[in-house]
């Protein structure tokens, strides 16, 4: 997860440009389709919790070991 905030765009096709978009995607339960893993379900996070999650992911930024 190191530097995840620096590796945009996200998803296999680059369709999500920000961490906020990724979080919103999964909070909404992903896109309904026949191949969606049944374990992916909508969850409720407040705006403060979403901001905290983004802050946590951004805190994972750092220099890679040599």
N, C-alpha and C positions, 0 to 999 in steps of 0.2 A: 504494500500500500504506500510505500515511500514515494513521495512526489506526485501522488495522485492528482493533486490540485494543479499540477503543471503539465498534465498530459492530455489536455483537451484536444480535439473533441472526444466524446465518449460513445460507448456502445460499439458494436461490431461494424456499424456502417457510418459512424461519425455523426449521427443524427442529433445528438444532444451536445450542445456547445458549452454548458456550464455544469458545475456540481449541483447547483440548485435545480436545474432541469432533470438531472439524474435522480435526485432525491424525490422530486415531485412525481416523476415517472413511477418509481417503486412504491411511494406512499399511495399512489392511485391504484396500485395492484398490477401495473404493467399494462400492456395492450392485450385485450382479450383475443385469443386465437387458439386453434386446435393444438398448438405445440407449447402453450404456456405451461410451465411447471405448476402443478396444482398447489404447491407450497407457497407460491407467491400470492399474497392476499393484501388488500388495502389495509393500511394501518393509520392510526391517528397520531399526528404530531402537531403540537402548537407551533406558531411562528417562532417562538423563543427556542423550542427544541430543535426545529429545523436549522435555525441560525447556529445553535450550539454544535450540531452535527457537522455543518460546514466548517466551523471554526476548528473542530477536532481534526477533520480531514486536512485542512490547510496546515495544521500544526505538524503533520507528518512530513512536511517538506524539509529537506536537508541535503547536505552534500553526501554523495555516494562514497563509500570507502574506496581507498586506492587499491 
